[in-house]
Amino acid sequence: MPADKNKKKNAKDSQLIIRINGKERNRFVKLCDEQDTSAAREIRRFIREYLEKYD
């Protein structure tokens, strides 16, 4: 049961729309692919670390 509650608590239920230069986006996505991760995962990681540091 606790795993289910934790899963719901961390559900991805919102979007953050940003505007970024196309070349930078493509470079970022390519680098993420090369490191076997996704751009979304890395942005979520950045946000969590930022919140932890400054919140």
N, CA, C and O atoms as a GROMACS GRO file, in nm:
protein
  220
    1MET      N    1   0.080  -0.121   0.000
    1MET     CA    2   0.000   0.000   0.000
    1MET      C    3   0.085   0.128   0.000
    1MET      O    4   0.057   0.217  -0.080
    2PRO      N    5   0.186   0.141   0.086
    2PRO     CA    6   0.262   0.266   0.087
    2PRO      C    7   0.321   0.301  -0.049
    2PRO      O    8   0.332   0.419  -0.083
    3ALA      N    9   0.359   0.202  -0.127
    3ALA     CA   10   0.415   0.230  -0.259
    3ALA      C   11   0.311   0.296  -0.349
    3ALA      O   12   0.344   0.386  -0.425
    4ASP      N   13   0.185   0.251  -0.340
    4ASP     CA   14   0.077   0.311  -0.420
    4ASP      C   15   0.054   0.456  -0.381
    4ASP      O   16   0.038   0.543  -0.467
    5LYS      N   17   0.053   0.483  -0.252
    5LYS     CA   18   0.031   0.619  -0.205
    5LYS      C   19   0.147   0.709  -0.250
    5LYS      O   20   0.125   0.823  -0.291
    6ASN      N   21   0.268   0.658  -0.242
    6ASN     CA   22   0.385   0.735  -0.284
    6ASN      C   23   0.381   0.761  -0.434
    6ASN      O   24   0.419   0.868  -0.479
    7LYS      N   25   0.336   0.663  -0.510
    7LYS     CA   26   0.326   0.677  -0.656
    7LYS      C   27   0.227   0.788  -0.692
    7LYS      O   28   0.255   0.870  -0.779
    8LYS      N   29   0.112   0.789  -0.626
    8LYS     CA   30   0.012   0.892  -0.652
    8LYS      C   31   0.063   1.029  -0.611
    8LYS      O   32   0.038   1.129  -0.679
    9LYS      N   33   0.135   1.035  -0.500
    9LYS     CA   34   0.189   1.161  -0.450
    9LYS      C   35   0.286   1.223  -0.551
    9LYS      O   36   0.290   1.346  -0.566
   10ASN      N   37   0.363   1.140  -0.620
   10ASN     CA   38   0.463   1.188  -0.715
   10ASN      C   39   0.416   1.180  -0.860
   10ASN      O   40   0.498   1.184  -0.952
   11ALA      N   41   0.287   1.169  -0.881
   11ALA     CA   42   0.234   1.158  -1.017
   11ALA      C   43   0.269   1.282  -1.099
   11ALA      O   44   0.267   1.395  -1.048
   12LYS      N   45   0.301   1.260  -1.224
   12LYS     CA   46   0.332   1.370  -1.316
   12LYS      C   47   0.200   1.419  -1.374
   12LYS      O   48   0.151   1.366  -1.474
   13ASP      N   49   0.143   1.521  -1.311
   13ASP     CA   50   0.010   1.566  -1.351
   13ASP      C   51   0.008   1.711  -1.399
   13ASP      O   52  -0.100   1.768  -1.416
   14SER      N   53   0.124   1.770  -1.422
   14SER     CA   54   0.130   1.908  -1.469
   14SER      C   55   0.238   1.922  -1.575
   14SER      O   56   0.329   1.840  -1.586
   15GLN      N   57   0.224   2.029  -1.653
   15GLN     CA   58   0.323   2.057  -1.756
   15GLN      C   59   0.380   2.195  -1.732
   15GLN      O   60   0.314   2.284  -1.679
   16LEU      N   61   0.505   2.212  -1.773
   16LEU     CA   62   0.571   2.342  -1.771
   16LEU      C   63   0.616   2.369  -1.914
   16LEU      O   64   0.705   2.300  -1.966
   17ILE      N   65   0.557   2.468  -1.977
   17ILE     CA   66   0.588   2.500  -2.116
   17ILE      C   67   0.696   2.609  -2.115
   17ILE      O   68   0.680   2.713  -2.052
   18ILE      N   69   0.805   2.584  -2.186
   18ILE     CA   70   0.911   2.684  -2.197
   18ILE      C   71   0.944   2.706  -2.344
   18ILE      O   72   0.922   2.619  -2.428
   19ARG      N   73   0.997   2.822  -2.372
   19ARG     CA   74   1.044   2.853  -2.508
   19ARG      C   75   1.196   2.848  -2.502
   19ARG      O   76   1.258   2.906  -2.413
   20ILE      N   77   1.256   2.778  -2.596
   20ILE     CA   78   1.401   2.762  -2.599
   20ILE      C   79   1.447   2.765  -2.744
   20ILE      O   80   1.374   2.725  -2.835
   21ASN      N   81   1.567   2.813  -2.765
   21ASN     CA   82   1.627   2.815  -2.897
   21ASN      C   83   1.633   2.673  -2.952
   21ASN      O   84   1.674   2.580  -2.882
   22GLY      N   85   1.592   2.655  -3.077
   22GLY     CA   86   1.586   2.522  -3.138
   22GLY      C   87   1.719   2.450  -3.141
   22GLY      O   88   1.725   2.329  -3.118
   23LYS      N   89   1.825   2.523  -3.168
   23LYS     CA   90   1.958   2.459  -3.172
   23LYS      C   91   1.999   2.410  -3.034
   23LYS      O   92   2.054   2.301  -3.020
   24GLU      N   93   1.973   2.491  -2.932
   24GLU     CA   94   2.006   2.448  -2.796
   24GLU      C   95   1.924   2.327  -2.756
   24GLU      O   96   1.975   2.234  -2.695
   25ARG      N   97   1.796   2.330  -2.791
   25ARG     CA   98   1.709   2.215  -2.760
   25ARG      C   99   1.761   2.088  -2.825
   25ARG      O  100   1.771   1.984  -2.760
   26ASN      N  101   1.795   2.097  -2.952
   26ASN     CA  102   1.844   1.980  -3.024
   26ASN      C  103   1.975   1.928  -2.965
   26ASN      O  104   1.993   1.807  -2.952
   27ARG      N  105   2.065   2.019  -2.929
   27ARG     CA  106   2.191   1.977  -2.866
   27ARG      C  107   2.164   1.908  -2.733
   27ARG      O  108   2.225   1.805  -2.702
   28PHE      N  109   2.074   1.966  -2.653
   28PHE     CA  110   2.040   1.910  -2.522
   28PHE      C  111   1.980   1.770  -2.536
   28PHE      O  112   2.021   1.677  -2.466
   29VAL      N  113   1.884   1.756  -2.626
   29VAL     CA  114   1.820   1.626  -2.647
   29VAL      C  115   1.923   1.523  -2.695
   29VAL      O  116   1.922   1.409  -2.649
   30LYS      N  117   2.010   1.564  -2.786
   30LYS     CA  118   2.113   1.473  -2.837
   30LYS      C  119   2.207   1.428  -2.726
   30LYS      O  120   2.239   1.310  -2.714
   31LEU      N  121   2.252   1.522  -2.643
   31LEU     CA  122   2.339   1.486  -2.532
   31LEU      C  123   2.270   1.394  -2.433
   31LEU      O  124   2.331   1.300  -2.382
   32CYS      N  125   2.144   1.420  -2.405
   32CYS     CA  126   2.069   1.331  -2.316
   32CYS      C  127   2.060   1.191  -2.375
   32CYS      O  128   2.080   1.092  -2.304
   33ASP      N  129   2.031   1.181  -2.504
   33ASP     CA  130   2.025   1.050  -2.570
   33ASP      C  131   2.158   0.978  -2.559
   33ASP      O  132   2.162   0.858  -2.532
   34GLU      N  133   2.266   1.050  -2.580
   34GLU     CA  134   2.400   0.990  -2.573
   34GLU      C  135   2.431   0.938  -2.433
   34GLU      O  136   2.509   0.844  -2.417
   35GLN      N  137   2.370   0.999  -2.332
   35GLN     CA  138   2.392   0.958  -2.194
   35GLN      C  139   2.282   0.865  -2.144
   35GLN      O  140   2.271   0.838  -2.024
   36ASP      N  141   2.201   0.816  -2.238
   36ASP     CA  142   2.094   0.720  -2.208
   36ASP      C  143   1.995   0.774  -2.104
   36ASP      O  144   1.959   0.704  -2.009
   37THR      N  145   1.954   0.897  -2.124
   37THR     CA  146   1.852   0.959  -2.039
   37THR      C  147   1.761   1.041  -2.129
   37THR      O  148   1.783   1.048  -2.250
   38SER      N  149   1.660   1.102  -2.072
   38SER     CA  150   1.571   1.185  -2.153
   38SER      C  151   1.581   1.330  -2.108
   38SER      O  152   1.619   1.359  -1.994
   39ALA      N  153   1.548   1.420  -2.197
   39ALA     CA  154   1.551   1.562  -2.164
   39ALA      C  155   1.454   1.591  -2.050
   39ALA      O  156   1.488   1.665  -1.957
   40ALA      N  157   1.336   1.533  -2.055
   40ALA     CA  158   1.236   1.555  -1.950
   40ALA      C  159   1.289   1.508  -1.814
   40ALA      O  160   1.271   1.577  -1.714
   41ARG      N  161   1.352   1.392  -1.811
   41ARG     CA  162   1.406   1.339  -1.686
   41ARG      C  163   1.511   1.434  -1.628
   41ARG      O  164   1.513   1.459  -1.507
   42GLU      N  165   1.596   1.487  -1.713
   42GLU     CA  166   1.703   1.576  -1.666
   42GLU      C  167   1.647   1.710  -1.619
   42GLU      O  168   1.697   1.768  -1.523
   43ILE      N  169   1.544   1.759  -1.685
   43ILE     CA  170   1.483   1.885  -1.641
   43ILE      C  171   1.411   1.865  -1.508
   43ILE      O  172   1.419   1.950  -1.419
   44ARG      N  173   1.341   1.751  -1.493
   44ARG     CA  174   1.278   1.721  -1.364
   44ARG      C  175   1.382   1.710  -1.254
   44ARG      O  176   1.360   1.759  -1.143
   45ARG      N  177   1.496   1.646  -1.284
   45ARG     CA  178   1.604   1.633  -1.185
   45ARG      C  179   1.657   1.772  -1.146
   45ARG      O  180   1.679   1.799  -1.029
   46PHE      N  181   1.676   1.859  -1.246
   46PHE     CA  182   1.722   1.994  -1.219
   46PHE      C  183   1.624   2.066  -1.126
   46PHE      O  184   1.666   2.131  -1.030
   47ILE      N  185   1.496   2.056  -1.155
   47ILE     CA  186   1.395   2.124  -1.074
   47ILE      C  187   1.397   2.072  -0.931
   47ILE      O  188   1.394   2.151  -0.837
   48ARG      N  189   1.403   1.939  -0.912
   48ARG     CA  190   1.408   1.883  -0.776
   48ARG      C  191   1.530   1.932  -0.701
   48ARG      O  192   1.519   1.970  -0.584
   49GLU      N  193   1.647   1.931  -0.766
   49GLU     CA  194   1.770   1.976  -0.701
   49GLU      C  195   1.764   2.126  -0.668
   49GLU      O  196   1.811   2.168  -0.563
   50TYR      N  197   1.708   2.204  -0.758
   50TYR     CA  198   1.694   2.347  -0.736
   50TYR      C  199   1.604   2.374  -0.616
   50TYR      O  200   1.636   2.456  -0.530
   51LEU      N  201   1.490   2.305  -0.611
   51LEU     CA  202   1.399   2.321  -0.498
   51LEU      C  203   1.465   2.281  -0.366
   51LEU      O  204   1.448   2.348  -0.265
   52GLU      N  205   1.539   2.172  -0.369
   52GLU     CA  206   1.607   2.126  -0.249
   52GLU      C  207   1.710   2.229  -0.201
   52GLU      O  208   1.727   2.250  -0.081
   53LYS      N  209   1.776   2.290  -0.295
   53LYS     CA  210   1.882   2.386  -0.261
   53LYS      C  211   1.825   2.518  -0.210
   53LYS      O  212   1.878   2.576  -0.116
   54TYR      N  213   1.718   2.567  -0.273
   54TYR     CA  214   1.671   2.702  -0.244
   54TYR      C  215   1.538   2.711  -0.170
   54TYR      O  216   1.498   2.819  -0.126
   55ASP      N  217   1.470   2.599  -0.155
   55ASP     CA  218   1.338   2.603  -0.093
   55ASP      C  219   1.348   2.610   0.058
   55ASP      O  220   1.246   2.614   0.127
   0.00000   0.00000   0.00000
